[in-house]
């Protein structure tokens, strides 16, 4: 069997935890930050667990993670 290739774009954006969960960064943190509250910006620093609907798709793109 040939080896599967990891999707490099996905590998840079998602991380698999030790328990097998996939975590992602939060969106809307790149520009237009002056109108966002301090609380909103600080909450966007934290990583978020990927939703179960997207989990299977991303898992296929990260075959060896």
C-alpha positions in Angstrom: 0.0 0.0 0.0 1.3 3.5 -0.8 1.7 5.9 2.1 -0.9 8.6 2.6 0.2 12.2 2.4 -0.7 14.6 5.2 -2.5 17.7 4.0 0.1 20.4 4.9 -2.4 23.2 5.2 -4.5 21.3 7.7 -1.3 20.2 9.6 -0.4 23.9 10.1 -3.9 24.8 11.4 -4.9 21.9 13.6 -3.3 19.9 16.4 -4.2 16.5 17.8 -4.1 16.3 21.6 -3.0 13.2 23.5 -6.6 12.1 24.0 -7.3 12.3 20.3 -9.2 15.5 20.2 -8.5 18.0 17.4 -8.0 21.6 18.5 -8.1 24.7 16.4 -7.4 28.4 16.7 -10.2 30.9 16.9 -11.1 33.1 13.9 -11.3 37.0 13.7 -8.1 37.7 15.5 -6.2 39.3 12.6 -7.7 42.7 11.9 -10.4 45.2 13.0 -9.4 44.6 16.6 -10.1 48.1 17.8 -13.9 47.6 17.8 -13.6 44.3 19.7 -13.7 44.3 23.4 -10.7 43.3 25.5 -12.7 40.3 26.8 -13.5 39.1 23.3 -9.9 39.4 22.2 -8.6 37.5 25.2 -11.1 34.7 24.7 -10.0 34.3 21.1 -6.5 33.5 22.3 -7.6 30.2 23.6 -7.8 27.1 21.4 -11.2 25.5 20.7 -12.0 21.8 20.3 -13.2 21.0 16.8 -16.9 20.2 16.4 -17.9 16.5 15.9 -19.3 17.4 12.4 -15.8 18.5 11.2 -13.8 16.0 13.2 -14.0 13.2 10.6 -13.0 15.4 7.7 -9.9 16.8 9.4 -9.0 13.3 10.7 -8.8 12.0 7.1 -6.5 14.9 6.1 -4.1 14.1 9.1 -3.6 10.3 8.6 -0.6 9.9 11.0 -1.4 12.4 13.7 
